[in-house]
Amino acid sequence: MVNVSQIFTPRHPYILLTIRSPCTIFVVMKARIYKSTGSWYVAKGLDGKFYQARARGIFKIDGITSTNPIAVGDEVELVIEDVQEESAVIDHIYDRTNYVARVSPHNKHQHHIIASNLDQSILLATLVSPKTSMGFIDRFLVSSASFHIPAILVFNKSDLYRKKEMELLNRYREIYEAVGYEVLLISVLNNTGLDKIRERIQHKTTLLSGHSGVGKSSFINSLFPDFQLATSEVSEWSGKGLHTTTFAEMFDLPGGGSIIDTPGLREFGLVDISRQELSHYFPEMLQQFHHCRFNNCMHINEADCGVKAGLAFGTVSEERYLSYRAILDTISDKQY
């Protein structure tokens, strides 16, 4: 029995030939996951082909209890079973540079990895039809910050905004730009404001997230019409978005880079964030820590609290502080 691994061919340096017997040669190559349905995956090999792949056994990654151990964006090792049928087996997952996860919608004690190996994230929000709450925005920003992923806020459907919505948008701009976040306004319908986003996403892997109905698929179609993703309107009776993306899926961008479209989220459950560290992911609060008398200050009723002082002086906005308190109330000490 011959078992030789890590033999790279001169003509195809990305292909690894693993010889299992004198008569059988398996082609093994590095690939990236583009779509995950839970049991089957679409992986793009370094040969440029897409393969239908399944996992070999159960993967366990240290420190992660996840409902989906293989996620979109993962770099994996593929064993090609049938070149003609383009089928393969995932034999190994390479280390991730980062990932974004949320509480599993089916099991609050497990995580669901949304995507991995990201350069940045975009939250697509709207102020009408449906309205994205500040609480949802802050949960997304906290999650991105906890995984060290830069985030951009993009507000869609500006063609529907009236005076009330524009006043709220200006307030959001004032709050979020002051703490380092970029806030953009677009209208997919009117094709306005999209050029700046094209610049931001080129040559990067970008996660696109948001509520159902905010226009994620329409947004991608407007940037790159060749994609032609399925879209749907907001439900007339509920005012909430209808799900058009069932699974996370990655698309290559013309000129380089990729964007990951995700299913619309009703809620964004945070993972692996304790009550004590929550305020670390609010940049304006982090800047006030050295003014707190106590190292374990929770910024609620403690004496000489730098965050509460910042609230009084306006360096911490009341809206963000209330959002912090609301999120804090959902985190149990028993989780950690």
Secondary structure, DSSP 8 states (H G I E B T S, - for coil): ---EEEEE-SS-TTEEEEEEETTEEEEEEEEEEEEE-SSEEEEEETTS-EEEEEESS----TT--BS-SS-TT-EEEEEEEETTTTEEEEEEE---S-EEEEE-SS-TTSEEEEEES-SEEEEEEESSSS---HHHHHHHHHHHHHTT--EEEEEE-GGG--HHHHHHHHHHHHHHHHTT-EEEE-BTTTTBSHHHHHHHHTTSEEEEE--TTS-HHHHHHHH-TTS------B-TTT-SB-----S-EEEE-TTS-EEEE----S-----S--TTTGGGGSHHHHTTGGG-SSTT--SSS-TT-HHHHHHHHTSS-HHHHHHHHHHHTT--GGG-
